[in-house]
Amino acid sequence: MTSNLRDANIFQDFTVWINDIGKIGTAPGFQPPEINVHTEEFRGGGMDGAVEVPMGMEKIEFDFDLHTWDDDIWENLGFGPGSMDVPVTFRGYLLTPGGVEKGVIIETRSLLKSIKTNKVEAGKKVEMSIHLSASYYRQEINGTTHTEIDLFNKVTIIGGRDKSANARRILGFTY
């Protein structure tokens, strides 16, 4: 079975929100976070080979671009109280092969790690690339949460199943 763009959900439009302030029209692109399971190699006595054992989630980092010199970004850069949980949200929609629109929300609480500006020229838009590290990540499509990862609270829900519930139970965390 072959697949082409007519068979896929295509991201049509999006906007970035930082601390609930919309950056409509100023954010031309973003790189959604790469979600990786952290693994360690295990080889028990008598095993013919090694296997990878899941050990939780790797850090969640991502980037987005802005076409403006934005004081909201500069105010949230850095360290200190509240710096690790800046709400950064991406809202957009997918267009299905049948022409149906599906709303998409990617919600994070992040540390704004770096701001890279391109060359500044008088009278021209400035390009800024913002790099973030998230402690919380949630992806919702058409009103259904598909992924929710809360690193501080040890919550990893993927496909509606809480993958870390047993670990919290063993460690004595009650939620």
QUITA-V667175 format. One record per backbone hydrogen bond with DSSP energy under -0.5 kcal/mol. NH is the residue of the N-H (numbers start at 1). CO is the residue of the C=O. If there is no record, write none. Layout:
{{NH;CO} {NH;CO}}
This chain:
{{7;4} {8;5} {10;8} {10;95} {11;9} {12;93} {13;93} {15;91} {17;89} {18;21} {19;87} {21;18} {22;20} {23;16} {26;23} {27;23} {28;26} {31;63} {32;30} {34;61} {35;33} {36;34} {38;56} {40;53} {42;51} {47;44} {51;42} {53;40} {55;38} {58;36} {60;134} {61;59} {62;132} {63;31} {64;130} {65;29} {66;128} {67;26} {70;68} {71;69} {73;70} {74;70} {75;71} {76;72} {76;73} {77;73} {77;74} {78;112} {83;80} {85;82} {86;83} {86;110} {88;86} {88;108} {89;17} {90;106} {91;15} {92;104} {93;13} {94;102} {95;10} {96;94} {96;100} {99;96} {102;94} {104;92} {105;140} {106;90} {107;105} {107;138} {108;88} {109;136} {110;86} {111;133} {112;76} {112;110} {113;111} {113;131} {114;131} {116;129} {117;115} {118;127} {124;121} {128;66} {128;126} {129;116} {130;64} {131;114} {132;62} {133;111} {134;60} {135;109} {136;109} {137;149} {138;107} {139;147} {140;105} {141;144} {142;103} {144;141} {146;139} {146;144} {147;139} {148;157} {149;137} {150;155} {151;135} {151;149} {152;135} {154;151} {155;150} {157;148} {158;156} {158;161} {159;146} {161;158} {163;156} {163;161} {164;156} {165;162} {168;164} {169;165} {170;166} {171;167} {172;168} {172;169} {173;168} {175;173}}
